[in-house]
Amino acid sequence: MSRFSKDDLRDLIAEVVSSLNNQQETMLLERPETLEEGVFDPQILKCIFMAGGPGSGKSYSADALLDQHANEIFGLTKEDGKASVFANASFLPGGMKYVNSDRLFEKALAASGISAGDLEKIYKDNPARYDAQITGAPDSEQPYNPASIRTVEKDRLKRLRAPYEVERLGLLVDGTGKSRKKITGQKERAEAMGYDTYMIFVNTTLEVAKQRNQKRARTLPEDGPDGLIAMWQACQDNLEYYQQLFGKNFALVDNNVYGPPPEEIKADVERFIESPVENPKGQEWIESELERRGVATLDPGGPEGFRGDKKSAARIKQMRHQRQAAAPPVPGEKKA
């Protein structure tokens, strides 16, 4: 019997996980009603936006800031700090879902026979091809032309994300933040569904962003409307706006030098993730879902018992206590 080396076994596991992930994506696109999660899952109704220009180190910062959550919730790192075999999956261990069109985009590039490392060369040698085939927006005057790879995969991501939102699963939304209109719209939409929202903005100088861009597997062109320089500048222009938009639920990470973020930032992200849902619409959704599923007690066991973990039940109990404390007193009644 042949023996697997550690690397061989790791590659095999990664291949199996990738295959299962593709099957689950196809299932969700074709039959979104098959997702059976929701009110019993940890970190429901929590949405974290990652923002920062290309090369800012958003994934690194997410791992460092979320600490055990990077392993237990997002599945982005292993205990030894190396990338997990789940790092590129949309289905991750724990309660939250990783929302990032880059992973789909890079898989689609490979399927089209385009190396991610050749994007800058394609942009310089053939800008028209780069816009039409790879990143361009749909042309309303030429609807018969096929949409670009980026446009197709962004649409695919929206369809994958929809069932997560129906069940109000926690979301880690990874993007650049170059469009304040897009982020504002996504935040408003999430909050209208009951989510609490938070932003982690990862910042670097332009010089550091350029250096890291050259070391990435998918090197972006520096020039042009979708180039690194324009995206970095757009993020800088939006920084103060995002600070005001998210208020207390905003963390700014200086990532010019890789290293652990300040403890106070880690503690604040932890506060957000572990705290009971504050959004009144989210609180109402939780109560209606528990009623719909026949849950009469937050204690486990029995057909009417809570079917999530103890921490999830404790958060709902705390949410109810806070709602009761904040409710206006009924005339003639004393608060407990």
KAKA-V915613 format. One record per residue. RES is the residue in one small letter. SS is DSSP state (@ for helix, = for strand, . for the rest). Layout:
BEGIN
res-><RES;RES>
ss-><SS;SS>
END
This chain:
BEGIN
res-><m;s;r;f;s;k;d;d;l;r;d;l;i;a;e;v;v;s;s;l;n;n;q;q;e;t;m;l;l;e;r;p;e;t;l;e;e;g;v;f;d;p;q;i;l;k;c;i;f;m;a;g;g;p;g;s;g;k;s;y;s;a;d;a;l;l;d;q;h;a;n;e;i;f;g;l;t;k;e;d;g;k;a;s;v;f;a;n;a;s;f;l;p;g;g;m;k;y;v;n;s;d;r;l;f;e;k;a;l;a;a;s;g;i;s;a;g;d;l;e;k;i;y;k;d;n;p;a;r;y;d;a;q;i;t;g;a;p;d;s;e;q;p;y;n;p;a;s;i;r;t;v;e;k;d;r;l;k;r;l;r;a;p;y;e;v;e;r;l;g;l;l;v;d;g;t;g;k;s;r;k;k;i;t;g;q;k;e;r;a;e;a;m;g;y;d;t;y;m;i;f;v;n;t;t;l;e;v;a;k;q;r;n;q;k;r;a;r;t;l;p;e;d;g;p;d;g;l;i;a;m;w;q;a;c;q;d;n;l;e;y;y;q;q;l;f;g;k;n;f;a;l;v;d;n;n;v;y;g;p;p;p;e;e;i;k;a;d;v;e;r;f;i;e;s;p;v;e;n;p;k;g;q;e;w;i;e;s;e;l;e;r;r;g;v;a;t;l;d;p;g;g;p;e;g;f;r;g;d;k;k;s;a;a;r;i;k;q;m;r;h;q;r;q;a;a;a;p;p;v;p;g;e;k;k;a>
ss-><.;.;.;.;.;@;@;@;@;@;@;@;@;@;@;@;@;@;@;@;@;@;@;@;@;@;@;@;@;@;.;@;@;@;.;.;.;.;.;.;.;.;.;.;.;=;=;=;=;=;=;.;.;.;.;.;.;@;@;@;@;@;@;@;@;@;.;@;@;@;@;@;.;.;.;.;=;.;.;.;.;.;=;.;.;.;.;.;.;.;.;.;.;.;.;.;=;=;=;.;@;@;@;@;@;@;@;@;@;@;@;.;.;.;.;@;@;@;@;@;@;@;@;@;@;.;@;@;@;@;@;@;@;@;@;.;.;.;.;@;@;@;.;.;.;.;.;.;@;@;@;@;@;@;@;@;@;@;@;@;@;@;@;@;@;@;.;.;.;.;=;=;=;=;.;.;.;.;.;@;@;@;@;@;@;@;@;@;@;@;@;@;.;.;.;=;=;=;=;=;=;=;=;.;.;@;@;@;@;@;@;@;@;@;@;.;.;.;.;.;.;.;.;.;.;.;.;@;@;@;@;@;@;@;@;@;@;@;@;@;@;@;@;@;@;@;.;.;.;=;=;=;=;=;.;.;.;.;.;.;.;.;@;@;@;@;@;@;@;@;@;@;@;@;.;.;.;.;.;@;@;@;@;@;@;@;@;@;@;@;@;@;.;.;.;.;.;.;.;.;.;.;.;.;.;.;.;.;.;@;@;@;@;@;@;@;@;@;@;@;@;@;@;@;@;@;.;.;.;.;.;.;.;.;.;.>
END
